[in-house]
Amino acid sequence: MQENELYQWLAGYGIPVPDYKFFPLHGELISEPYPVALKIVSPGIVHKTEVGGVALNLDSPQELEKARERILANLHSHGIIPGEGDGWIVTRMYEGIELFFGVTWDPAFEKVILFGAGGTRVEIDRDICYIDSEAGEEEIKHAISRTRIGRIFTDGFRGKKYDIRLVVDLVQKLQRLEVSELDCNPVMLTENGLVVVDARARVGDLPLPGRPLKHIPALFQPVHTAIIGVSGHTEKVGYALAKNNAGDPDCCYVNPHLDTLFNKKVFARIEDLPEIDTAVLCIPPGALQDSIERLIPKKVKNIVIITAGFREAGRDERFLQELADRYGVNIIGPNCLGIYMKGKNLTFGPESMKNGEVNLFSQSGAIVAELMDKALYRNIGFENIVSTGNMADVDFGNLVYSYQGMHAINLYIEGVSNGKNLLRAIRQRKVPVRVFKAGRTEAAKKAAFSHTGNLAGNYELFTGLMESAGAQILRDINGLLYPYDLKKVLIVTNAGGAGTVMSDLISDKLLTLSGEQVDELGKVLPHHWSKNNPIDIIGDATHERYLKVLEIADRFGADAIYVLVTPQFMTDTEDISRIFVDHAFHTQLFPVLLGGVKMEAARCILRKAGVTYFEELTEAVSFL
Amino acid sequence: MQENELYQWLAGYGIPVPDYKFFPLHGELISEPYPVALKIVSPGIVHKTEVGGVALNLDSPQELEKARERILANLHSHGIIPGEGDGWIVTRMYEGIELFFGVTWDPAFEKVILFGAGGTRVEIDRDICYIDSEAGEEEIKHAISRTRIGRIFTDGFRGKKYDIRLVVDLVQKLQRLEVSELDCNPVMLTENGLVVVDARARVGDLPLPGRPLKHIPALFQPVHTAIIGVSGHTEKVGYALAKNNAGDPDCCYVNPHLDTLFNKKVFARIEDLPEIDTAVLCIPPGALQDSIERLIPKKVKNIVIITAGFREAGRDERFLQELADRYGVNIIGPNCLGIYMKGKNLTFGPESMKNGEVNLFSQSGAIVAELMDKALYRNIGFENIVSTGNMADVDFGNLVYSYQGMHAINLYIEGVSNGKNLLRAIRQRKVPVRVFKAGRTEAAKKAAFSHTGNLAGNYELFTGLMESAGAQILRDINGLLYPYDLKKVLIVTNAGGAGTVMSDLISDKLLTLSGEQVDELGKVLPHHWSKNNPIDIIGDATHERYLKVLEIADRFGADAIYVLVTPQFMTDTEDISRIFVDHAFHTQLFPVLLGGVKMEAARCILRKAGVTYFEELTEAVSFL
């Protein structure tokens, strides 16, 4: 599209474009008021500036005429001879702050709007944010606030005030624009308005949108289950799955070569099963389609495919999505560890998991296995676990959209194929959604691709869109193991240094102590305590001082109190750890036992009592 | 200084300034060639632009004259009436890339040069680096490379090439300039040169430089030691110090109220001691000066003051520096945990520390205590530990400058008063210097101040200067516990997800496998292994596959191999952990045992055998 056509087209959407006039190649150039800019318009010239096709700040008809000659000479020196259909655009000169707006089409997120600092800064600074085409006003503002240039809307700039609504309005117009690629640079912003001074677009057939977001609450309520492909060989996953469900009378086993397993009858054929809602399949890839079709008459709703060897091995798995759509069932996997739902452990991971509050939906089965094992050690319980595997059908969007519980949702993601649906689901969330995204660096993207066949995508685009939609991005994978949602916390510490380090990690979550609270604590503390949060109760603190301080701080209304214990000369670590076992507090307490040998017995006390504790500051804040 | 005077002064140092002419307030304004800029010059006007005192792009004498009237009207509207001594500067218009150069005076680092993106970007982007006034060419280039604008010197910009030597040259001139505050903005950069278009300076008496950097190698070689203020009461630090040195025949105890302690004679008075090189004092603050003076005749070289209650409690401690200077001794502390030197444990921290390779110099005694305890648990040995305390005399600069060993130096720093000396010491280092700096956020700065009385300073300035001088900035405090200096590593993993996450953490340290190496590994691995580093040996790997892969990878010349083990269905964790105990490898191996319950026995095997291992990915890379 030529510049004059583009201006017209943008103006049709209410987008502010310059006052401009089009002149034929050899026509007279006149314009008012001066100064003006002159630009060549020719289908063959995409980057006008680079071939000397633009002249700025022209003050008179004479200068316009001289500029035309100069531009033609420039073009000539680049081997460009404009044709008869070509011409000139003369526009007013605009001043203001240079902004950048763009539209791009991402394979996972479809249409995405870009906003940031414009002019040459696009290339040097990449001070850009990403905005989903379906983002509402608040989400747009949130994205803008994450750019450096965005500060001018809150702080002003050099005594001038700029209205963020101008930017939001243009973003919303770009959201409606039917285009897959557009660059507006610069867009000139003044206190009174903005105008798209220069733009380039590729208009053509829009790519097709992805699958609609399906609602699958049944996945979270398995009752009558079956494991297809149980095994008596301990080294087979069909054995582990059977073992993890040996105590469940509503779980049926299927294997044509077995009669009983774990004192349970084994069905020879799927046809022999009673009605079931959830089936787990650990059978050869070639047997999957047939088995799924034979499960349909059993009223199955959820099919979990443990079997590997599909996309990650370069083999086609699209038939699974087709089966899911044709029969209206939910397919998890293939290539996964299984699912755990409120005590029903349909995974081949550890048995005897504790029921609890953590929701973990993970694209990596090994990460699930690791976190389950760690949770066992630390007495952490799960509400639901889904090892998503290759996501031939059910993906993160479906899971977040359909979860109806009360606790935070933690996601481990390497790459998604339908990010748009995940954003839609996150926008409707009623609980916090936390995301750990692997594949930030090129090396990690390569590693992720080699083990899942997933493209990891652009990390900044992914995390930017997720954050603006309302998800929290975790920087530490350990954060996936905790269900807590904390806004304001207290730190009680016997080591000023550790309190300082922790403050750096969660500076925006520190509750500010009131004067009365400082006075109250002062009554039980040595005079040189910190009089501040972190509450530094000094290195010689024993369990008595810890207890007195915690009893007072318990009334301060924090969401949690981190209790840092370092092994100093007077520190009675075991007695301190018993505080968390023997005393009841209103506030959630998190002991953070820093050290090694001197902390072993204390940690043991907490582990035995089922108290959640941390061994590292970074782990303690990993979910914040 | 007026603009015309400033131009002259800068030009005197060989700094490129614009061609300019000065005109009296009502004199005729003429200039060649056009276009030009016109600026008011008046002692009362510091920020010309903000009062409309500048006109740009003037094309003729007529425009110059109109601009003068416009500027006078602008000034009038701001209530400014120029006096008879005031005048005008007319300069050529300069085009190019806008840069910022500055000089500032920091309380800890004294004179510091700033460089970055200029014009309005100084305020919006703060794309700035800090350069020490003593930095050499390579250090200057290193700093520049950490700005975004610095990319134009490597990548060019819009087809043009820019020469970093122009920037280095101007920085070096600013290093020589006798000024404590200077802003040059913008400095216009073209392919052919640069020119300081606008500048402001504060010239006056320069602040005095800090203490010279003294060399204190004797600190690291204590032989004949004394503990002044030993105690028989187990809750006193004088007891712990005595206990930690009970087995050392060269360590004398002093306490007027004791005869013997731990079967050792206790001297009643300092006068009774034999000659000693190192004394540790845990006596009341008021007794310090007298004791130090009585130690001088004993030829003491190092005095370690455990005693607290000085600057951190608001009490003057400058007499300690005066004593150190007067008698030529090294004073450590006050308010510290002591020192540990190659087996001599002059701390009141844990006894029976392992001798090893880690050097830890820390401003926080509690952090020392925590890391010593953790090291005991993990079988990590120390070469030297210095708990620096308040640094009344010996500071980080002295320690880094005087260490003559072979291993990396790890520093925990909250705030320094003589950063210039530390930079000088780091520049002369023969071993890696790693720094964890607490006090990045305002909350943490407040916490640090309340427990040490130290101002934490500007984090970006501190870390920028340190990094350019050659130190490595640690983001995770756990990194202080390891002596390793790794350039290229391999990752062997049974979990693709964990390998991906780790790749994100150390993407620039991954060794690239050659085609032959891939072929060699392929002979012992399933066909769907990753064929890449991380070497994903697939979830069903047992110890046999781990061993085969490690025996091959051992020949690849990596500085270390991280061996990630996650508890998957087939994982024989104990047998895998025995590989690290039973087999000898050329390459340093780091087992990373991820999980909980299933890893406990394996961790135990490694701990008992004294093998360094990790439980978290973040910890495993904390020192890289």
Chai-1 contact restraints between the chains, C-beta under 6 A:
chainA,res_idxA,chainB,res_idxB,connection_type,confidence,min_distance_angstrom,max_distance_angstrom,comment,restraint_id
A,I124,B,R148,contact,1.0,0.0,6.0,A-B,restraint_1
A,I124,B,I149,contact,1.0,0.0,6.0,A-B,restraint_2
A,D125,B,R148,contact,1.0,0.0,6.0,A-B,restraint_3
A,R148,B,I124,contact,1.0,0.0,6.0,A-B,restraint_4
A,R148,B,D125,contact,1.0,0.0,6.0,A-B,restraint_5
A,I149,B,I124,contact,1.0,0.0,6.0,A-B,restraint_6
A,V237,B,F569,contact,1.0,0.0,6.0,A-B,restraint_7
A,A240,B,F569,contact,1.0,0.0,6.0,A-B,restraint_8
A,A313,B,H528,contact,1.0,0.0,6.0,A-B,restraint_9
A,F348,B,F569,contact,1.0,0.0,6.0,A-B,restraint_10
A,S364,B,G497,contact,1.0,0.0,6.0,A-B,restraint_11
A,A366,B,A495,contact,1.0,0.0,6.0,A-B,restraint_12
A,A366,B,G497,contact,1.0,0.0,6.0,A-B,restraint_13
A,A366,B,G539,contact,1.0,0.0,6.0,A-B,restraint_14
A,A366,B,T566,contact,1.0,0.0,6.0,A-B,restraint_15
A,A366,B,Q568,contact,1.0,0.0,6.0,A-B,restraint_16
A,I367,B,G497,contact,1.0,0.0,6.0,A-B,restraint_17
A,A369,B,T566,contact,1.0,0.0,6.0,A-B,restraint_18
A,A369,B,P567,contact,1.0,0.0,6.0,A-B,restraint_19
A,A369,B,Q568,contact,1.0,0.0,6.0,A-B,restraint_20
A,E370,B,T566,contact,1.0,0.0,6.0,A-B,restraint_21
A,E370,B,L594,contact,1.0,0.0,6.0,A-B,restraint_22
A,E370,B,G595,contact,1.0,0.0,6.0,A-B,restraint_23
A,D373,B,P567,contact,1.0,0.0,6.0,A-B,restraint_24
A,D373,B,G595,contact,1.0,0.0,6.0,A-B,restraint_25
A,D373,B,G596,contact,1.0,0.0,6.0,A-B,restraint_26
A,D373,B,V597,contact,1.0,0.0,6.0,A-B,restraint_27
A,D373,B,K598,contact,1.0,0.0,6.0,A-B,restraint_28
A,K374,B,G595,contact,1.0,0.0,6.0,A-B,restraint_29
A,K374,B,G596,contact,1.0,0.0,6.0,A-B,restraint_30
A,L376,B,G596,contact,1.0,0.0,6.0,A-B,restraint_31
A,L376,B,V597,contact,1.0,0.0,6.0,A-B,restraint_32
A,Y377,B,G596,contact,1.0,0.0,6.0,A-B,restraint_33
A,Y377,B,V597,contact,1.0,0.0,6.0,A-B,restraint_34
A,A438,B,T500,contact,1.0,0.0,6.0,A-B,restraint_35
A,A438,B,V501,contact,1.0,0.0,6.0,A-B,restraint_36
A,R440,B,D504,contact,1.0,0.0,6.0,A-B,restraint_37
A,T441,B,D504,contact,1.0,0.0,6.0,A-B,restraint_38
A,T441,B,S507,contact,1.0,0.0,6.0,A-B,restraint_39
A,A443,B,S503,contact,1.0,0.0,6.0,A-B,restraint_40
A,A443,B,S507,contact,1.0,0.0,6.0,A-B,restraint_41
A,A443,B,L510,contact,1.0,0.0,6.0,A-B,restraint_42
A,A444,B,T500,contact,1.0,0.0,6.0,A-B,restraint_43
A,A444,B,S503,contact,1.0,0.0,6.0,A-B,restraint_44
A,A444,B,D504,contact,1.0,0.0,6.0,A-B,restraint_45
A,A447,B,G499,contact,1.0,0.0,6.0,A-B,restraint_46
A,A447,B,T500,contact,1.0,0.0,6.0,A-B,restraint_47
A,A447,B,S503,contact,1.0,0.0,6.0,A-B,restraint_48
A,A447,B,P534,contact,1.0,0.0,6.0,A-B,restraint_49
A,A448,B,T500,contact,1.0,0.0,6.0,A-B,restraint_50
A,S450,B,S530,contact,1.0,0.0,6.0,A-B,restraint_51
A,S450,B,N532,contact,1.0,0.0,6.0,A-B,restraint_52
A,H451,B,G496,contact,1.0,0.0,6.0,A-B,restraint_53
A,H451,B,D536,contact,1.0,0.0,6.0,A-B,restraint_54
A,I477,B,V501,contact,1.0,0.0,6.0,A-B,restraint_55
A,A495,B,A366,contact,1.0,0.0,6.0,A-B,restraint_56
A,G496,B,H451,contact,1.0,0.0,6.0,A-B,restraint_57
A,G497,B,S364,contact,1.0,0.0,6.0,A-B,restraint_58
A,G497,B,A366,contact,1.0,0.0,6.0,A-B,restraint_59
A,G497,B,I367,contact,1.0,0.0,6.0,A-B,restraint_60
A,G499,B,A447,contact,1.0,0.0,6.0,A-B,restraint_61
A,T500,B,A438,contact,1.0,0.0,6.0,A-B,restraint_62
A,T500,B,A444,contact,1.0,0.0,6.0,A-B,restraint_63
A,T500,B,A447,contact,1.0,0.0,6.0,A-B,restraint_64
A,T500,B,A448,contact,1.0,0.0,6.0,A-B,restraint_65
A,V501,B,A438,contact,1.0,0.0,6.0,A-B,restraint_66
A,V501,B,I477,contact,1.0,0.0,6.0,A-B,restraint_67
A,S503,B,A443,contact,1.0,0.0,6.0,A-B,restraint_68
A,S503,B,A444,contact,1.0,0.0,6.0,A-B,restraint_69
A,S503,B,A447,contact,1.0,0.0,6.0,A-B,restraint_70
A,D504,B,R440,contact,1.0,0.0,6.0,A-B,restraint_71
A,D504,B,T441,contact,1.0,0.0,6.0,A-B,restraint_72
A,D504,B,A444,contact,1.0,0.0,6.0,A-B,restraint_73
A,S507,B,T441,contact,1.0,0.0,6.0,A-B,restraint_74
A,S507,B,A443,contact,1.0,0.0,6.0,A-B,restraint_75
A,L510,B,A443,contact,1.0,0.0,6.0,A-B,restraint_76
A,H528,B,A313,contact,1.0,0.0,6.0,A-B,restraint_77
A,S530,B,S450,contact,1.0,0.0,6.0,A-B,restraint_78
A,N532,B,S450,contact,1.0,0.0,6.0,A-B,restraint_79
A,P534,B,A447,contact,1.0,0.0,6.0,A-B,restraint_80
A,D536,B,H451,contact,1.0,0.0,6.0,A-B,restraint_81
A,G539,B,A366,contact,1.0,0.0,6.0,A-B,restraint_82
A,T566,B,A366,contact,1.0,0.0,6.0,A-B,restraint_83
A,T566,B,A369,contact,1.0,0.0,6.0,A-B,restraint_84
A,T566,B,E370,contact,1.0,0.0,6.0,A-B,restraint_85
A,P567,B,A369,contact,1.0,0.0,6.0,A-B,restraint_86
A,P567,B,D373,contact,1.0,0.0,6.0,A-B,restraint_87
A,Q568,B,A366,contact,1.0,0.0,6.0,A-B,restraint_88
A,Q568,B,A369,contact,1.0,0.0,6.0,A-B,restraint_89
A,F569,B,V237,contact,1.0,0.0,6.0,A-B,restraint_90
A,F569,B,A240,contact,1.0,0.0,6.0,A-B,restraint_91
A,F569,B,F348,contact,1.0,0.0,6.0,A-B,restraint_92
A,L594,B,E370,contact,1.0,0.0,6.0,A-B,restraint_93
A,G595,B,E370,contact,1.0,0.0,6.0,A-B,restraint_94
A,G595,B,D373,contact,1.0,0.0,6.0,A-B,restraint_95
A,G595,B,K374,contact,1.0,0.0,6.0,A-B,restraint_96
A,G596,B,D373,contact,1.0,0.0,6.0,A-B,restraint_97
A,G596,B,K374,contact,1.0,0.0,6.0,A-B,restraint_98
A,G596,B,L376,contact,1.0,0.0,6.0,A-B,restraint_99
A,G596,B,Y377,contact,1.0,0.0,6.0,A-B,restraint_100
A,V597,B,D373,contact,1.0,0.0,6.0,A-B,restraint_101
A,V597,B,L376,contact,1.0,0.0,6.0,A-B,restraint_102
A,V597,B,Y377,contact,1.0,0.0,6.0,A-B,restraint_103
A,K598,B,D373,contact,1.0,0.0,6.0,A-B,restraint_104
A,T618,B,T618,contact,1.0,0.0,6.0,A-B,restraint_105
